[in-house]
């Protein structure tokens, strides 16, 4: 096919082919370089991640273990004393049977407070959940309804539980 072209046209076709081939080589080289740079960055991130993981592992190993779970009667005693501290009287107060799953023991209390101020309940809940005790009790569910319309008193039903590893006996 090139034999039918004039020498000048042949020169244009050959130079054009060389330019296209050079452009393909440059594009392929750029793609390979970007891929290698990306892989090198991923390898560096992975190395940094491994180093950070090793540091965190050492920190975790050095942490204090959480305090063992207090005895159920001690937990109930703490809740009742906190209720008394905020002048809250439970009309019903029931302890939940302890359950053990995967080495973790859970027990709790359900209570009903009648005609109490919401401010007192909030202070009580804050004290229960955020006091500096480990493991900390958790308010699992709470239902607040207005006791008397027109007055700022409420009826509160709640369940407070505690989960943790029991103390060795």
N, C-alpha and C positions, 0 to 999 in steps of 0.2 A: 504494500500500500504506500510506503514511503517512496517507492521508486517512481510513482506517478506524480509526486509533488516536485515543485521547483526547488533548487538548492536553498533559496531563501526561506521558503515555506517549511522545508525539512528542518532547518535551523530553528525556526520558531517552535515547531512541534517538539523537537528534542529539548530545547531550553525550557519550554513549558512543562514537559514531563519531569525534567530534573527539579524544577521549582516545586512542583506538586509533591514529588518524593521527599524533598528537603522539608517541606511544610509538614508532611506526615511524620517524619522522623522527629522534628522539633515538638510537635504535639504529643507524640508518644513519649518522648523523653520528659516533657513537662508533667504528664500524667503519672509517670513512674516516680518522678521526684516528689510530687505531692503525696503519693501513696506512701513512699518511704518516710517522709517527714511526719505524716499522720501516725504511722506505726511506731516511729521513734517516740513521739509524744505519748502515745498510749502505753508504751513500755515504761517510760519515765513516770507516768501517773501510777501505773501498777506498782512500781518499785517504791514510790512515795507512800502509796496506800499500804503496802506491806510494812514499811517502817512505822507508819502511824498505828497500824493494827498491833504491832509488837509493843509499842509504847503504851497503848490503851490496855493491852493484856496485862502488862506489869502494873499499871495503875489499878486495874480491877482486882488483881490478886492482892494488892496492898490495902484495899478498902476493908473497913471493918464490916463484919457480918451484921445483919440487922439483929436487933435484940430478939430473943426468943419470945414467942407468943405468950402473953400472960395467962394465968389460969382464968377459966371462964368466970369464976366468982369475983376475981379481981377486976375483970372487964366490966361486969355488971355493977360492981361497987363504984367504979370510976364514973360510969354513966349516971348512976343515981346521985352521986355527990355533985356532979356538974349540973344536974337538974335542980338540985337544992340551991346551988350557988346562984342560979338565975331565977330563983323563986318560981320554978315551974313544977307543978304537981301533975303526975301522970294519972289519968283516970283508969287506964289499963296499961299494964307493963308485963310483957311476957318474954321469956327467954326462948330463943330458937335452939333446937337440938344441934349439937356440934356435928359437923360432917367433915370427913377426911377424904381428900382426893389427891393422888400423886404426891403424897408427902406433905400437903398443905392442909391445915385444919381451919375450918370456918365456923364461927358461931356468932350469934347476934341477939338483938333484942328488938321487939316491936312495941310501940307505945302509942297511946292516944293522949293528947293534951287538949283540954277543953277550955275555951274562953281565955286564951293567952294573948299577950301583946306580940305582934310580929317582931318587934325590935328585940325582945327577949329571946325569941326562938332563933333569930339570926345570930345573935351573940353566942347562944348555946351551940349552934351548929358550927360556927367558926372555931369555937374552943375545942369541939370534938374532933374536927377534921384537921386543924392546923396547929394544934399543940405539938410541942417538940417531942413526940413519942414515935418510936418505930417498933413495930409496924403500926401505922395509923388506922383508926377506925374509918369506915366509909359509910356515908348515908346512901343506902341503896335505893330507897324510894321515899318519897314524901308527898303528902297531899294536904293542901292548905285550903280550907273553906271558911267563909265568913260565918261566925257563930251567930251574931245578932246584927241585923241590918241597921245601919246608921251608927254603929259603934265600931271602934277599931280593935276588936277582939276576934280571934280566929280559933277554929278547931284544927288541930294538926295531927295527922297520922303519919308515922315514919318507921322505917326499919334501919337500924344501924348494925353493921356487921364488922367483923375483924377477921382477917385471913393472914396466916403466917405459918412458920415452922414451929411446932411445939418444942418446948424446952426438953432436953434429955432428962430422963428420970432415973 
